[in-house]
Amino acid sequence: MREYIIACIPPAEVAARAIAMSQALQRRGGLFVLDKTRERPHVTLYYTILPSGVLHIVRERLARIATAMERPLLVATRFARQERWIDVEYESHAALVTLQRAVIEAVNPLRAGHLRARDAARLPRALPEVRQNIEQYGYRSVGALYRPHLTLTRMANDDDGGVLPVEELEHFSCVPAAIGLFAAGAHGTCVRLLSTFALRS
């Protein structure tokens, strides 16, 4: 079993801005820095655990979804700080939630009930709606709890990071042209791109 992330891939110019801001945050105590290969900028749709033997089915299903789904607009709403994570947060709207739902409905059955260790650890203290999502989908951020975001880094301390440049926020709004299937890393990062699927233009 391995952890995988299915995510919207931002355009190159947005990825470059995210990488530059992540590099600046690393100098202030960031625990990792985004780049073009090992820690790729992304907006997660589904974070799950799967046996490697089903990846060909995942690819087939994601390819069908991508050809049927229009590219969603990602509207950046704020820089968010939560549990030392620093993110660009996006509006959760109907088209994006529909895309997430399609991905989860296609991939979740292949999980066969397995949970990521961190989600299993959350269950005893989880709120009812969080518990329901983890038990049903193996992922807490689904539907009404979906918080689309692009993670810039995680800080070593709560007060690290300084003042974030609010004037940069509008430049993170974008229309992703594709979704990707990634191997997941230690910080919930996308460490290896396995496949890309172009969304309908």
C-alpha positions in Angstrom: 0.0 0.0 0.0 1.2 3.5 -0.9 -0.2 7.0 -0.5 -1.3 8.9 -3.6 -2.5 12.4 -4.3 -4.9 13.3 -7.2 -4.7 17.0 -7.8 -5.2 19.9 -10.1 -1.9 21.0 -11.7 -1.7 24.8 -11.7 -0.3 26.6 -14.8 3.4 27.1 -15.0 3.3 30.8 -14.1 1.3 30.1 -10.9 3.6 27.2 -10.0 6.6 29.5 -10.4 5.0 32.1 -8.0 4.3 29.3 -5.5 7.9 28.1 -5.7 9.3 31.6 -5.3 7.1 32.2 -2.2 8.0 28.8 -0.8 11.7 29.6 -1.2 11.2 32.9 0.7 9.3 31.1 3.5 12.0 28.5 3.8 14.4 31.3 4.7 12.1 32.2 7.6 11.8 28.6 8.9 9.9 26.6 6.3 10.3 22.8 6.7 10.3 22.1 2.9 10.4 24.1 -0.3 8.4 23.6 -3.4 10.1 22.9 -6.7 9.4 21.6 -10.2 10.2 17.9 -9.6 10.2 16.6 -6.0 7.7 18.9 -4.2 5.4 20.1 -6.9 2.8 22.8 -6.4 -0.7 21.3 -6.6 -4.3 21.6 -5.4 -5.5 18.4 -3.9 -8.7 16.7 -5.0 -8.2 13.4 -3.2 -5.4 12.0 -0.9 -5.7 8.3 -0.4 -3.9 5.0 0.1 -4.0 2.3 -2.6 -2.4 -1.0 -3.5 0.0 -0.6 -6.4 -1.8 -3.2 -8.4 -4.8 -1.0 -9.1 -3.0 2.0 -10.5 -3.8 1.0 -14.1 -7.5 1.1 -13.2 -7.0 4.5 -11.5 -5.4 5.8 -14.7 -8.2 4.5 -16.9 -10.9 6.1 -14.6 -9.1 9.4 -14.3 -8.7 9.6 -18.1 -12.4 9.2 -18.5 -13.2 11.9 -15.9 -10.7 14.4 -17.4 -12.3 14.1 -20.9 -15.8 14.7 -19.5 -15.0 17.5 -17.1 -14.4 21.2 -17.9 -11.4 23.0 -16.4 -12.5 24.5 -13.1 -11.7 28.1 -12.2 -9.5 28.4 -9.1 -10.2 31.7 -7.3 -7.6 32.5 -4.7 -9.4 34.0 -1.6 -6.7 34.3 1.1 -3.3 33.2 2.5 -4.3 30.7 5.3 -2.3 29.6 8.3 -3.4 26.4 10.0 -1.3 24.2 12.3 1.9 25.9 11.0 0.9 25.2 7.3 0.8 28.2 5.0 -1.5 27.8 2.1 -3.1 29.7 -0.8 -6.8 29.0 -0.2 -9.3 28.8 -3.0 -13.0 29.2 -3.3 -14.9 25.9 -3.0 -17.6 26.2 -5.7 -19.9 23.7 -7.5 -17.7 22.9 -10.5 -14.7 22.1 -8.3 -16.7 20.1 -5.8 -18.2 18.2 -8.8 -14.8 17.4 -10.1 -13.7 16.2 -6.6 -16.8 14.0 -6.2 -16.2 12.4 -9.6 -12.6 11.6 -8.7 -13.5 10.2 -5.3 -16.4 8.1 -6.6 -14.1 6.6 -9.2 -11.1 5.9 -7.0 -12.4 5.3 -3.5 -13.7 1.7 -4.1 -10.2 0.7 -5.0 -9.0 1.7 -1.5 -10.9 -1.4 -0.2 -11.5 0.3 3.2 -7.8 0.9 4.0 -7.0 4.2 5.8 -3.9 6.3 5.9 -2.2 6.0 9.3 -2.8 9.7 10.1 -6.6 9.4 9.3 -6.9 6.3 11.4 -5.3 8.2 14.3 -7.8 11.1 13.8 -10.9 8.9 14.2 -11.2 8.7 18.0 -11.3 12.4 18.4 -12.9 13.4 15.1 -16.1 15.5 14.9 -19.0 13.5 13.4 -18.8 15.0 9.9 -15.1 14.4 9.8 -15.5 10.8 11.1 -18.1 10.1 8.4 -15.8 11.4 5.6 -12.8 9.4 6.9 -14.9 6.2 7.2 -16.6 6.6 3.9 -13.9 8.0 1.8 -10.6 7.6 3.7 -10.2 11.4 3.5 -11.7 14.1 5.7 -11.8 17.0 3.2 -14.8 16.0 1.1 -17.9 17.8 0.1 -18.9 20.5 2.6 -15.5 20.0 4.3 -13.5 20.4 1.1 -10.9 23.2 1.5 -9.1 23.6 -1.9 -5.7 25.0 -1.3 -2.1 25.1 -2.6 0.4 24.5 0.2 3.5 26.7 0.2 5.2 25.1 3.2 4.9 24.2 6.8 6.7 26.4 9.3 8.9 25.1 12.1 7.2 27.4 14.7 3.7 29.0 14.9 5.0 32.5 14.6 7.3 32.0 11.7 6.6 33.2 8.1 6.3 36.9 8.7 3.8 39.0 6.8 2.5 37.4 3.6 2.3 39.7 0.5 -1.5 40.1 0.1 -0.9 41.9 -3.2 0.4 38.6 -4.7 -2.8 36.7 -3.9 -4.7 37.6 -7.1 -1.9 36.1 -9.2 -2.7 32.6 -7.8 -6.1 32.5 -9.3 -6.0 30.3 -12.4 -7.6 27.6 -14.6 -5.7 24.3 -14.4 -5.4 22.5 -17.7 -4.9 19.0 -16.2 -5.1 16.8 -13.1 -2.2 14.6 -12.0 -1.7 11.3 -10.2 1.2 11.7 -7.8 3.1 9.6 -5.3 2.7 11.4 -1.9 5.6 12.5 0.3 6.1 13.0 4.0 4.5 16.4 4.2 1.6 15.6 2.0 3.6 16.9 -1.0 3.6 15.5 -4.5 7.0 13.9 -4.8 6.6 12.1 -8.1 4.3 12.7 -11.0 2.9 9.3 -12.2 0.4 10.5 -14.9 -1.3 13.6 -16.2 -4.8 13.9 -17.6 -5.8 16.9 -19.7 -9.1 18.4 -18.7 -11.6 19.4 -21.4 -11.0 23.0 -22.6 
